[in-house]
Amino acid sequence: MPVHRITHVRTLENDAATTWISRWWPTLYEADPRASAYQSPQWVTAWLHQLPASSNPIVMTVADEGGVRAALPLARHRTGATHVISALTPYAEYNDLVGPGARHPHVAQAFATGLDQLLQEGENLELAHLPDHSALGHALDGRHNWEATRTRTAFVPLPLNWETLPGNLRRQHAKRERRIRAGHSITYARTRSTDELLHLQPELERLHAARWASADDHEQPRPDWGAVLSELTDTTAFIATITIDGALAAAQLCLYRGTTCWSLRPAMDPGAARLAPGHLLLRRLIDDLTSHGFTGLDLGRTAETNGQTGYKEQYQPRWSTARSFTSVWPPRPDAGQAALAASSA
C-alpha cells in the first residue's frame, strides 16, 4: 500500500480562492465519485456568487506527492467588529471535503491541523453538517479545540416496497390516497429542462414563504434562488410538484448525482394541509425516482419533533447523523500543555 506524504496545507483567499475553485473544483469533484451534489461545481459556484460584500471566499487544500488530495470551500463573514469562518455553502444539507483523498484519514487529519492553525491565529470557526461518514468529521470529533453537536439525518433506500411497510404505515398511506381520489384531481410532475426549473422556482418560493414565513424571517440576507438554480441547471437539480384540482399544492427542490437524489427546500400550500400534499408528492417522487434507476433519496437533516421525525418515519429511512463543529475560543491548551501548566503551578 503506497505511503502518502503530506507536503502542505494551503489556504487561499479572495480572488485567488475564486480562481482556484473555478479552475480546479470540477476536476476534484469528478475524481470523487462519493461526493454529494452539495459538493458539485455548480452548487459551490452558485454560493460563491451569492457571497455578500462583507464576506470573502477561502479554499483550503491538502496536497501530497500525487497532487491535491482534497479541498474545503469556506468563507469569512464579517458583522461589525466580529467575523467567523464557516462553510461557503450555507444551505447545503451536508458539507464535506471533496477530492480523491477526501475520505483518507491522513488527509482529514491534515485539514484538522490546518483548521486548528486558523484558530490559533485568532479566527472563529464553524463547520456545520458534516455527514456521519465524513473523515474530516471523525478527525475533528474529540479534538480539544472543538465542540460538536449532532443532528439525525434520514436516507430512503430505493426501491421502496410499499407492500412490505408495517401495517400502520400502509394504512396511513392508503388513507391519504383514498381521500385525494374522493372528488379531487391530482397531477404529479417534475421539471425536465433548465427552462422549466427556472419557470417553477418563483412558485416554489411562494409556497415556501407561505409555509415557513416565520422561519424565513431569519434568512438575512436572503439568497437569490433564481440565480442559484441558473447555476445548477437541469444537470444537477429539478423541482417536483403536486397539483390538486388545478392548483399547485406542493413543490420540492431536489439535487442529484448519479443514482442518488437529495431533497432540499420542500414547500407546500398550508391551505391544502388536510389533503397532505407533501406526503402525496413524496410518495410519487419515490416511485418516479425508482422507475428511473435511482437507488436512494436523502431527506436530509431532521429536527427532533414529531412533525419531522414522524413524517420521515413513514418512509422507513435509514437514520444516521450529521455533526456540526464550533471552535472554542480562546483555544484550549492541549493535554501536554495542560499537564505542564499543572505541574508548574
Salt bridges, closest charged atoms under 4 A:
GLU13 OE1 - ARG76 NH1 2.58
ASP32 OD1 - ARG103 NH2 2.10
ASP64 OD2 - HIS4 ND1 2.89
ASP64 OD2 - ARG69 NE 3.36
GLU93 OE2 - ARG301 NH2 3.40
ASP116 OD2 - ARG143 NH2 2.67
GLU123 OE2 - ARG76 NH2 2.64
GLU123 OE1 - HIS83 ND1 3.23
ASP141 OD2 - ARG150 NH2 2.61
ASP141 OD2 - ARG323 NH1 2.88
GLU147 OE2 - ARG332 NH2 3.17
GLU177 OE1 - ARG181 NH2 3.64
GLU177 OE1 - ARG284 NH2 2.72
GLU203 OE1 - ARG206 NH2 2.91
GLU205 OE2 - ARG265 NE 2.85
ASP216 OD2 - HIS208 ND1 3.05
ASP217 OD1 - ARG222 NH2 3.65
GLU219 OE2 - ARG265 NH1 3.83
GLU231 OE2 - HIS49 ND1 2.91
ASP245 OD2 - HIS184 ND1 2.76
ASP288 OD2 - ARG190 NE 2.55
ASP288 OD1 - HIS292 ND1 3.07
GLU304 OE2 - ARG152 NE 2.97
